[in-house]
Amino acid sequence: MAVVQGKTGMVLIDASCSVIAEAGEVTQLQPFSDGLAAAKGKSGRWGFIDRTGKFVIPERFEQAGTFSEGLARVSIESLWGYIDRKGKFVIPAKYHKARDFWEGLAPVCVAPEGEKPPYQVAQLS
């Protein structure tokens, strides 16, 4: 899916360019994963939309990634953490950088750039 400018505003389209849903508040979109996609709204903040184009997790994040193993990485106040599909922080926003989970682990940067040790591993419990 992609977000494109339609006749009356932004719309979600599929691979055949068929309009799936109105997405009037969306200006950028990450790929869908687990039925949700990180979407940047007109506010300049990121939230998550469902396949109808509706924000189901409000736009409150500075940046957001895709869902991986049930969690999505998001930044708030320049720090990264992980939320679940309801938008609740499962791992608090306390990292300087974070990557997606893979096989229960995710690399996270615990110190500002240039300090050591720069990375640790976050683990799903």
Order of alpha helices (4+ residues) and beta strands (2+ residues): beta-beta-beta-beta-beta-beta-beta-beta-beta-beta-beta-beta-beta-beta
